[in-house]
Amino acid sequence: MTLAEKIKKDLEQAIRQNDKARRDALRLILASVKNAEIDLQKTLDDSDIFGILAKEAKKRQESIEAFEQGNRQDLIAQEKVELTLISEYLPEQMSRDDIIAMTRKIIEDIGATDARDKGKVMAQLMPQTKGRAEGKEVSDIVSDILNNLQC
């Protein structure tokens, strides 16, 4: 069963159980997936959906932070419910050590020597970390490792 099928099945179950919060959050997820399919003009595979889920989770996290600054407890609760639900579908997040190990292996495999090779490393690394690590964190790690190679 693909991830999209699982989400649709869970949506049907939430509708049957009259779980409005879960139903609404799953509909938002499916709408995001459908919009991406329309934009890309192809059916998305699980790794693409993981990327969408990661973006949606990041949006929710940013919204929670903004609502905390505005002291909007009602909206914080709603965003947290959605974030929790989205997290259920995301694969386990990679630890910093795992990202570093994977980065070092790719650097060794492609023979990267300095920061100018960052694009080559990122092109190899990002598909492997999609949905399992935040892109900024991966980019920072690659930059740190490549900059230390120059020293």
Contacts in CASP RR format, 6 or more apart in sequence:
PFRMAT RR
TARGET T0000
AUTHOR 0000-0000-0000
METHOD contacts of the structure
MODEL  1
MTLAEKIKKDLEQAIRQNDKARRDALRLILASVKNAEIDLQKTLDDSDIF
GILAKEAKKRQESIEAFEQGNRQDLIAQEKVELTLISEYLPEQMSRDDII
AMTRKIIEDIGATDARDKGKVMAQLMPQTKGRAEGKEVSDIVSDILNNLQ
C
1 9 0 8 1.000
2 45 0 8 1.000
2 46 0 8 1.000
3 46 0 8 1.000
3 49 0 8 1.000
3 50 0 8 1.000
3 89 0 8 1.000
4 30 0 8 1.000
4 33 0 8 1.000
4 44 0 8 1.000
4 46 0 8 1.000
4 49 0 8 1.000
6 89 0 8 1.000
7 26 0 8 1.000
7 29 0 8 1.000
7 30 0 8 1.000
7 33 0 8 1.000
7 89 0 8 1.000
8 30 0 8 1.000
10 22 0 8 1.000
10 26 0 8 1.000
11 23 0 8 1.000
11 26 0 8 1.000
11 27 0 8 1.000
11 30 0 8 1.000
14 22 0 8 1.000
14 23 0 8 1.000
14 26 0 8 1.000
15 23 0 8 1.000
21 78 0 8 1.000
21 81 0 8 1.000
22 85 0 8 1.000
25 81 0 8 1.000
25 82 0 8 1.000
25 85 0 8 1.000
25 86 0 8 1.000
26 85 0 8 1.000
28 56 0 8 1.000
28 82 0 8 1.000
29 52 0 8 1.000
29 53 0 8 1.000
29 56 0 8 1.000
29 85 0 8 1.000
29 86 0 8 1.000
29 89 0 8 1.000
32 52 0 8 1.000
32 55 0 8 1.000
32 56 0 8 1.000
33 44 0 8 1.000
33 49 0 8 1.000
33 52 0 8 1.000
36 44 0 8 1.000
36 48 0 8 1.000
36 52 0 8 1.000
37 43 0 8 1.000
37 44 0 8 1.000
40 48 0 8 1.000
44 52 0 8 1.000
47 127 0 8 1.000
47 130 0 8 1.000
47 131 0 8 1.000
48 130 0 8 1.000
50 90 0 8 1.000
50 91 0 8 1.000
50 130 0 8 1.000
50 131 0 8 1.000
50 132 0 8 1.000
51 130 0 8 1.000
51 131 0 8 1.000
53 86 0 8 1.000
53 89 0 8 1.000
53 90 0 8 1.000
53 131 0 8 1.000
54 90 0 8 1.000
54 130 0 8 1.000
54 131 0 8 1.000
54 134 0 8 1.000
56 86 0 8 1.000
57 83 0 8 1.000
57 86 0 8 1.000
57 87 0 8 1.000
57 90 0 8 1.000
58 134 0 8 1.000
60 79 0 8 1.000
60 80 0 8 1.000
60 82 0 8 1.000
60 83 0 8 1.000
60 86 0 8 1.000
61 83 0 8 1.000
63 75 0 8 1.000
63 79 0 8 1.000
64 76 0 8 1.000
64 79 0 8 1.000
64 80 0 8 1.000
64 83 0 8 1.000
67 73 0 8 1.000
67 75 0 8 1.000
67 76 0 8 1.000
67 79 0 8 1.000
68 76 0 8 1.000
90 131 0 8 1.000
90 132 0 8 1.000
91 131 0 8 1.000
91 132 0 8 1.000
92 132 0 8 1.000
93 132 0 8 1.000
93 133 0 8 1.000
94 102 0 8 1.000
94 129 0 8 1.000
94 132 0 8 1.000
94 133 0 8 1.000
96 137 0 8 1.000
96 141 0 8 1.000
99 129 0 8 1.000
99 133 0 8 1.000
99 137 0 8 1.000
99 138 0 8 1.000
99 141 0 8 1.000
100 141 0 8 1.000
100 145 0 8 1.000
102 125 0 8 1.000
102 128 0 8 1.000
102 129 0 8 1.000
103 121 0 8 1.000
103 125 0 8 1.000
103 138 0 8 1.000
103 141 0 8 1.000
103 142 0 8 1.000
103 145 0 8 1.000
104 145 0 8 1.000
106 112 0 8 1.000
106 121 0 8 1.000
106 124 0 8 1.000
106 125 0 8 1.000
107 117 0 8 1.000
107 121 0 8 1.000
107 145 0 8 1.000
107 146 0 8 1.000
107 149 0 8 1.000
109 124 0 8 1.000
110 117 0 8 1.000
110 120 0 8 1.000
110 121 0 8 1.000
110 124 0 8 1.000
111 117 0 8 1.000
112 118 0 8 1.000
112 120 0 8 1.000
112 121 0 8 1.000
112 146 0 8 1.000
112 149 0 8 1.000
113 149 0 8 1.000
114 146 0 8 1.000
114 149 0 8 1.000
114 150 0 8 1.000
115 143 0 8 1.000
115 146 0 8 1.000
115 147 0 8 1.000
115 150 0 8 1.000
117 146 0 8 1.000
118 139 0 8 1.000
118 142 0 8 1.000
118 143 0 8 1.000
118 146 0 8 1.000
121 142 0 8 1.000
121 146 0 8 1.000
122 138 0 8 1.000
122 139 0 8 1.000
122 142 0 8 1.000
125 138 0 8 1.000
125 142 0 8 1.000
126 135 0 8 1.000
126 138 0 8 1.000
129 135 0 8 1.000
129 138 0 8 1.000
END
